[in-house]
Amino acid sequence: FDKSMTLIRPEIQDVLAKAPKNQAAIIERVVHTTADPEFAKLLVISDQAVEAGVAAIRSGAKIVTDVKMIKAGINESRVHRFGCKVLTYIDDARATKMAAEEGITRSTAAMRLAVADGADGAIFLIGNAPTAAFELAEQVRKGNVKPALIVAVPVGYVGAAESKEEIAKLPTPHIITKGRKGSSTIAVAVFNALLAMAEAQQ
């Protein structure tokens, strides 16, 4: 990892020079994970997003993911030390039923379930489904949920860029990637950078 960083930093030094110090670890980790320095320019980290994410982890927040792949990328024994739980509703029977009955995507249904179960102060990690980001933005606007942090980096040609723009309009602390690019692995990289910061503060 250290050797990679010595190669990465010169490539993104113009971005790192302008970024607040606590954002550098996130930018570096995402570039390291993707092997694509362009992500240094695509990442948008809102004011207080890093602080909010670290504080949420340290207070034992729920971590809600849109897909199991993100859940799989998080070391659960590390988050359990803080009392955090990682939750994914996409395969929940209630989500499947709601999606069929209401003619919505399972990702939309999964976000509604997460909110209904109580997700104030939670960290949401969305790396795959634009519909999950659209639904979460709507739930925040309606005042149904107050997340601590939203990491929205879904990838794709249909709705991905627009869904992230909706998240970026919210007053909620957020981390997004501009445009079509993103992925579940980026959501994991962002979260793991925040987790490392939370651990360093212990």
C-alpha positions as YAML, in Angstrom:
chain: A
units: angstrom
residues:
- id: 1
  name: PHE
  ca: [0.00, 0.00, 0.00]
- id: 2
  name: ASP
  ca: [2.78, 2.44, 0.96]
- id: 3
  name: LYS
  ca: [4.68, 1.77, -2.27]
- id: 4
  name: SER
  ca: [1.49, 2.40, -4.29]
- id: 5
  name: MET
  ca: [0.98, 5.69, -2.43]
- id: 6
  name: THR
  ca: [4.44, 6.96, -3.36]
- id: 7
  name: LEU
  ca: [3.46, 6.41, -7.01]
- id: 8
  name: ILE
  ca: [-0.09, 7.78, -6.67]
- id: 9
  name: ARG
  ca: [0.60, 11.02, -4.79]
- id: 10
  name: PRO
  ca: [2.67, 12.75, -7.52]
- id: 11
  name: GLU
  ca: [-0.11, 12.00, -10.05]
- id: 12
  name: ILE
  ca: [-2.80, 13.68, -7.95]
- id: 13
  name: GLN
  ca: [-0.74, 16.28, -6.10]
- id: 14
  name: ASP
  ca: [-2.66, 19.23, -7.61]
- id: 15
  name: VAL
  ca: [-5.92, 17.86, -6.13]
- id: 16
  name: LEU
  ca: [-4.33, 16.94, -2.80]
- id: 17
  name: ALA
  ca: [-2.78, 20.41, -2.48]
- id: 18
  name: LYS
  ca: [-6.25, 22.03, -2.59]
- id: 19
  name: ALA
  ca: [-8.11, 19.41, -0.51]
- id: 20
  name: PRO
  ca: [-8.54, 19.71, 3.26]
- id: 21
  name: LYS
  ca: [-6.08, 17.42, 5.01]
- id: 22
  name: ASN
  ca: [-8.71, 15.03, 6.36]
- id: 23
  name: GLN
  ca: [-10.03, 14.41, 2.81]
- id: 24
  name: ALA
  ca: [-6.64, 13.33, 1.44]
- id: 25
  name: ALA
  ca: [-6.86, 9.80, 2.89]
- id: 26
  name: ILE
  ca: [-10.21, 9.23, 1.15]
- id: 27
  name: ILE
  ca: [-9.00, 10.59, -2.20]
- id: 28
  name: GLU
  ca: [-5.81, 8.51, -2.04]
- id: 29
  name: ARG
  ca: [-7.64, 5.31, -1.11]
- id: 30
  name: VAL
  ca: [-10.18, 5.67, -3.92]
- id: 31
  name: VAL
  ca: [-7.42, 6.26, -6.49]
- id: 32
  name: HIS
  ca: [-5.50, 3.29, -5.06]
- id: 33
  name: THR
  ca: [-8.61, 1.05, -5.28]
- id: 34
  name: THR
  ca: [-9.51, 2.05, -8.85]
- id: 35
  name: ALA
  ca: [-5.96, 2.61, -10.20]
- id: 36
  name: ASP
  ca: [-7.55, 5.65, -11.88]
- id: 37
  name: PRO
  ca: [-6.22, 9.09, -10.89]
- id: 38
  name: GLU
  ca: [-9.25, 10.72, -12.58]
- id: 39
  name: PHE
  ca: [-11.28, 9.83, -9.48]
- id: 40
  name: ALA
  ca: [-9.32, 12.44, -7.53]
- id: 41
  name: LYS
  ca: [-11.18, 15.04, -9.63]
- id: 42
  name: LEU
  ca: [-14.54, 13.24, -9.67]
- id: 43
  name: LEU
  ca: [-14.90, 12.87, -5.89]
- id: 44
  name: VAL
  ca: [-17.01, 15.52, -4.19]
- id: 45
  name: ILE
  ca: [-16.68, 15.52, -0.39]
- id: 46
  name: SER
  ca: [-19.04, 17.96, 1.31]
- id: 47
  name: ASP
  ca: [-18.04, 20.11, 4.27]
- id: 48
  name: GLN
  ca: [-18.19, 18.11, 7.50]
- id: 49
  name: ALA
  ca: [-18.65, 14.80, 5.61]
- id: 50
  name: VAL
  ca: [-15.44, 13.29, 6.97]
- id: 51
  name: GLU
  ca: [-16.10, 14.46, 10.53]
- id: 52
  name: ALA
  ca: [-19.71, 13.26, 10.37]
- id: 53
  name: GLY
  ca: [-18.69, 9.83, 9.07]
- id: 54
  name: VAL
  ca: [-15.96, 9.31, 11.67]
- id: 55
  name: ALA
  ca: [-18.23, 10.50, 14.50]
- id: 56
  name: ALA
  ca: [-21.03, 8.18, 13.33]
- id: 57
  name: ILE
  ca: [-18.70, 5.16, 13.29]
- id: 58
  name: ARG
  ca: [-17.37, 6.03, 16.74]
- id: 59
  name: SER
  ca: [-20.92, 6.31, 18.09]
- id: 60
  name: GLY
  ca: [-21.89, 2.85, 16.80]
- id: 61
  name: ALA
  ca: [-24.11, 3.95, 13.91]
- id: 62
  name: LYS
  ca: [-26.00, 1.63, 11.58]
- id: 63
  name: ILE
  ca: [-24.29, 1.23, 8.22]
- id: 64
  name: VAL
  ca: [-26.84, 0.65, 5.44]
- id: 65
  name: THR
  ca: [-25.59, -0.64, 2.07]
- id: 66
  name: ASP
  ca: [-27.53, -0.94, -1.19]
- id: 67
  name: VAL
  ca: [-25.88, -4.23, -2.22]
- id: 68
  name: LYS
  ca: [-24.27, -7.22, -0.52]
- id: 69
  name: MET
  ca: [-20.98, -6.57, -2.35]
- id: 70
  name: ILE
  ca: [-20.41, -3.45, -0.19]
- id: 71
  name: LYS
  ca: [-21.28, -5.39, 2.96]
- id: 72
  name: ALA
  ca: [-18.75, -8.07, 1.92]
- id: 73
  name: GLY
  ca: [-16.03, -5.43, 1.55]
- id: 74
  name: ILE
  ca: [-16.37, -4.19, 5.12]
- id: 75
  name: ASN
  ca: [-14.45, -5.93, 7.90]
- id: 76
  name: GLU
  ca: [-17.31, -6.55, 10.31]
- id: 77
  name: SER
  ca: [-15.09, -7.37, 13.29]
- id: 78
  name: ARG
  ca: [-13.53, -3.90, 12.97]
- id: 79
  name: VAL
  ca: [-16.90, -2.11, 12.87]
- id: 80
  name: HIS
  ca: [-18.34, -4.28, 15.64]
- id: 81
  name: ARG
  ca: [-15.71, -2.87, 18.00]
- id: 82
  name: PHE
  ca: [-17.57, 0.43, 17.76]
- id: 83
  name: GLY
  ca: [-20.96, -1.25, 18.06]
- id: 84
  name: CYS
  ca: [-21.82, -0.64, 14.39]
- id: 85
  name: LYS
  ca: [-24.05, -3.01, 12.43]
- id: 86
  name: VAL
  ca: [-23.86, -3.40, 8.63]
- id: 87
  name: LEU
  ca: [-27.33, -3.85, 7.13]
- id: 88
  name: THR
  ca: [-28.47, -4.67, 3.59]
- id: 89
  name: TYR
  ca: [-32.17, -4.96, 2.78]
- id: 90
  name: ILE
  ca: [-31.96, -5.91, -0.91]
- id: 91
  name: ASP
  ca: [-32.61, -9.64, -0.26]
- id: 92
  name: ASP
  ca: [-35.13, -9.02, 2.51]
- id: 93
  name: ALA
  ca: [-38.39, -10.82, 1.72]
- id: 94
  name: ARG
  ca: [-40.26, -7.61, 2.60]
- id: 95
  name: ALA
  ca: [-38.34, -5.73, -0.13]
- id: 96
  name: THR
  ca: [-39.14, -8.37, -2.73]
- id: 97
  name: LYS
  ca: [-42.83, -8.27, -1.78]
- id: 98
  name: MET
  ca: [-43.00, -4.45, -1.72]
- id: 99
  name: ALA
  ca: [-41.26, -4.20, -5.11]
- id: 100
  name: ALA
  ca: [-43.74, -6.63, -6.70]
- id: 101
  name: GLU
  ca: [-46.81, -5.03, -5.14]
- id: 102
  name: GLU
  ca: [-45.87, -1.41, -5.84]
- id: 103
  name: GLY
  ca: [-44.07, -1.81, -9.17]
- id: 104
  name: ILE
  ca: [-40.82, -0.34, -7.85]
- id: 105
  name: THR
  ca: [-37.26, -1.66, -7.92]
- id: 106
  name: ARG
  ca: [-36.03, -3.84, -5.07]
- id: 107
  name: SER
  ca: [-33.36, -1.17, -4.41]
- id: 108
  name: THR
  ca: [-36.08, 1.45, -3.90]
- id: 109
  name: ALA
  ca: [-38.01, -0.91, -1.63]
- id: 110
  name: ALA
  ca: [-34.83, -1.71, 0.32]
- id: 111
  name: MET
  ca: [-34.23, 1.98, 1.07]
- id: 112
  name: ARG
  ca: [-37.85, 2.42, 2.21]
- id: 113
  name: LEU
  ca: [-37.41, -0.53, 4.57]
- id: 114
  name: ALA
  ca: [-34.14, 0.85, 5.94]
- id: 115
  name: VAL
  ca: [-35.85, 4.18, 6.69]
- id: 116
  name: ALA
  ca: [-38.91, 2.45, 8.19]
- id: 117
  name: ASP
  ca: [-36.63, 0.43, 10.49]
- id: 118
  name: GLY
  ca: [-35.11, 3.69, 11.78]
- id: 119
  name: ALA
  ca: [-31.97, 5.07, 10.19]
- id: 120
  name: ASP
  ca: [-31.44, 8.48, 11.79]
- id: 121
  name: GLY
  ca: [-27.71, 8.93, 12.33]
- id: 122
  name: ALA
  ca: [-26.88, 6.05, 9.97]
- id: 123
  name: ILE
  ca: [-24.22, 5.96, 7.27]
- id: 124
  name: PHE
  ca: [-25.68, 5.01, 3.87]
- id: 125
  name: LEU
  ca: [-23.34, 3.44, 1.31]
- id: 126
  name: ILE
  ca: [-24.77, 3.30, -2.22]
- id: 127
  name: GLY
  ca: [-22.47, 1.93, -4.91]
- id: 128
  name: ASN
  ca: [-24.68, 0.17, -7.38]
- id: 129
  name: ALA
  ca: [-28.29, 1.33, -7.65]
- id: 130
  name: PRO
  ca: [-29.25, 4.84, -8.78]
- id: 131
  name: THR
  ca: [-32.85, 4.08, -7.71]
- id: 132
  name: ALA
  ca: [-31.60, 3.60, -4.14]
- id: 133
  name: ALA
  ca: [-29.98, 7.06, -4.21]
- id: 134
  name: PHE
  ca: [-33.11, 8.68, -5.70]
- id: 135
  name: GLU
  ca: [-35.30, 7.07, -3.03]
- id: 136
  name: LEU
  ca: [-32.98, 8.02, -0.17]
- id: 137
  name: ALA
  ca: [-32.86, 11.65, -1.40]
- id: 138
  name: GLU
  ca: [-36.67, 11.68, -1.46]
- id: 139
  name: GLN
  ca: [-36.91, 10.24, 2.06]
- id: 140
  name: VAL
  ca: [-34.48, 12.88, 3.37]
- id: 141
  name: ARG
  ca: [-36.43, 15.68, 1.65]
- id: 142
  name: LYS
  ca: [-39.67, 14.44, 3.21]
- id: 143
  name: GLY
  ca: [-38.05, 14.53, 6.63]
- id: 144
  name: ASN
  ca: [-38.45, 10.77, 7.13]
- id: 145
  name: VAL
  ca: [-34.77, 10.18, 7.86]
- id: 146
  name: LYS
  ca: [-31.70, 12.16, 8.93]
- id: 147
  name: PRO
  ca: [-28.59, 10.18, 7.97]
- id: 148
  name: ALA
  ca: [-25.21, 11.12, 9.46]
- id: 149
  name: LEU
  ca: [-23.55, 10.64, 6.06]
- id: 150
  name: ILE
  ca: [-24.52, 9.50, 2.57]
- id: 151
  name: VAL
  ca: [-21.85, 7.97, 0.34]
- id: 152
  name: ALA
  ca: [-23.50, 7.79, -3.10]
- id: 153
  name: VAL
  ca: [-21.28, 6.49, -5.91]
- id: 154
  name: PRO
  ca: [-23.56, 4.37, -8.14]
- id: 155
  name: VAL
  ca: [-22.19, 3.58, -11.58]
- id: 156
  name: GLY
  ca: [-23.97, 3.51, -14.93]
- id: 157
  name: TYR
  ca: [-25.51, 5.25, -17.91]
- id: 158
  name: VAL
  ca: [-29.12, 5.40, -16.68]
- id: 159
  name: GLY
  ca: [-29.78, 7.68, -13.73]
- id: 160
  name: ALA
  ca: [-26.41, 7.33, -11.99]
- id: 161
  name: ALA
  ca: [-25.19, 10.89, -12.56]
- id: 162
  name: GLU
  ca: [-28.63, 12.39, -11.87]
- id: 163
  name: SER
  ca: [-29.15, 10.39, -8.67]
- id: 164
  name: LYS
  ca: [-25.85, 11.64, -7.27]
- id: 165
  name: GLU
  ca: [-26.79, 15.22, -8.14]
- id: 166
  name: GLU
  ca: [-29.98, 14.77, -6.07]
- id: 167
  name: ILE
  ca: [-27.89, 13.61, -3.09]
- id: 168
  name: ALA
  ca: [-25.54, 16.58, -3.55]
- id: 169
  name: LYS
  ca: [-28.49, 19.01, -3.22]
- id: 170
  name: LEU
  ca: [-29.33, 17.74, 0.27]
- id: 171
  name: PRO
  ca: [-28.14, 19.45, 3.46]
- id: 172
  name: THR
  ca: [-26.92, 16.01, 4.63]
- id: 173
  name: PRO
  ca: [-23.12, 15.48, 4.69]
- id: 174
  name: HIS
  ca: [-22.27, 13.48, 1.57]
- id: 175
  name: ILE
  ca: [-19.52, 12.02, -0.59]
- id: 176
  name: ILE
  ca: [-20.30, 11.41, -4.27]
- id: 177
  name: THR
  ca: [-18.57, 10.90, -7.60]
- id: 178
  name: LYS
  ca: [-19.56, 13.24, -10.41]
- id: 179
  name: GLY
  ca: [-20.95, 11.74, -13.61]
- id: 180
  name: ARG
  ca: [-21.47, 8.12, -14.61]
- id: 181
  name: LYS
  ca: [-18.44, 6.63, -12.90]
- id: 182
  name: GLY
  ca: [-18.57, 4.92, -9.55]
- id: 183
  name: SER
  ca: [-18.83, 1.41, -8.08]
- id: 184
  name: SER
  ca: [-19.43, -0.58, -4.94]
- id: 185
  name: THR
  ca: [-15.66, -0.91, -4.51]
- id: 186
  name: ILE
  ca: [-15.41, 2.89, -4.31]
- id: 187
  name: ALA
  ca: [-18.11, 2.98, -1.61]
- id: 188
  name: VAL
  ca: [-16.07, 0.38, 0.31]
- id: 189
  name: ALA
  ca: [-12.85, 2.36, -0.17]
- id: 190
  name: VAL
  ca: [-14.46, 5.55, 1.16]
- id: 191
  name: PHE
  ca: [-15.91, 3.74, 4.17]
- id: 192
  name: ASN
  ca: [-12.65, 1.94, 4.98]
- id: 193
  name: ALA
  ca: [-10.78, 5.26, 4.90]
- id: 194
  name: LEU
  ca: [-13.30, 6.67, 7.41]
- id: 195
  name: LEU
  ca: [-13.02, 3.52, 9.54]
- id: 196
  name: ALA
  ca: [-9.23, 3.83, 9.67]
- id: 197
  name: MET
  ca: [-9.61, 7.46, 10.83]
- id: 198
  name: ALA
  ca: [-12.11, 6.40, 13.51]
- id: 199
  name: GLU
  ca: [-9.65, 3.76, 14.73]
- id: 200
  name: ALA
  ca: [-6.77, 6.24, 14.74]
- id: 201
  name: GLN
  ca: [-8.76, 8.47, 17.11]
- id: 202
  name: GLN
  ca: [-9.20, 5.71, 19.67]
...
